Amino acid sequence: MTHFRSVALEHASRLINHGPTVLVTSVHGERRDVMAAAWSMPVEFTPPRIAVVIDKSTYTRELAMASGVFGVVIPGAAAIDLTFAVGSTSGREIDKFKTFGIETIKGPVLGLPLIETNCAAWLECRLISEPHTEDAYDTCFAEVVSAAADERIFSNGHWNVDDSNASLHTIHHLGAGKFVRGSSMQQAKPLTR
C-alpha cells in the first residue's frame, strides 16, 4: 500500500523549498537513469516552476534534454546509501535501477520512473526551453506537472517532521558522502511588541 497522495500544485514548491538533496530521474525511449543533485529550488508559484542543477556531462541530463522531461524525487534518511550510490556512478556504464534494485512507479502525467520506497515526495517536470542557456549552464528550469508526497511527512501543503517519520526526513549533502537529516522541527511563536 502506498502512503503517497496527490499534492495540490500550488503547494508543490514547498516540497523542495528547504533545499533537500534530490534524485533526478530521466527516460528517453528504452533508456533511463537516476542521479543525485544537491542544488534544487522553487522559482515560481503559479504555474509551479523549479530549477535543478544537472551537470551537462551526465547521462541523466542527456536523457532529460532528449525527452524534455525529468522527475525529482525527495529521498528520506533511509535512502542515504542509495542516494550516494546513484550520485557516485554513471548511468552510461550501468542501469542504476537494476544494479541497485530500485523499484519505480510510472508517473501519472509524463510516465517518468519515480521512486516512493524510502522517499518523502516526487515531482514530474517538463523542461522549459532556454536555448540561450542550455549549452552554457548546468541549471535546468522546469514546470511541475504533477506531484505527490508521503502523507506521513507532508500533508495539507506542509511538512510534518517528527520522531514517527524519521526514515523519511529529508537529507542534505555536505560533500564527501556526508549527509545531515532535516529533523527537530520547531514551530515559531509570535513575538510580542
Secondary structure, 3 states (H helix, E strand, C coil): CCCEEECCHHHHHHHCCCCCCEEEEEEECCEEEEEEECCEEEEECCCCEEEEECCCCCHHHHHHHHHCEEEEEEEEHHHHHHHHHHHCCCCCCCCHHHHCCCCCEECCCCCCEECCCCEEEEEEEEECCCHHHHCCCCEEEEEEEEEEEECCCEECCEECCCHHHHHHCEEEEEECCEEEECCCCCCCCCCCC
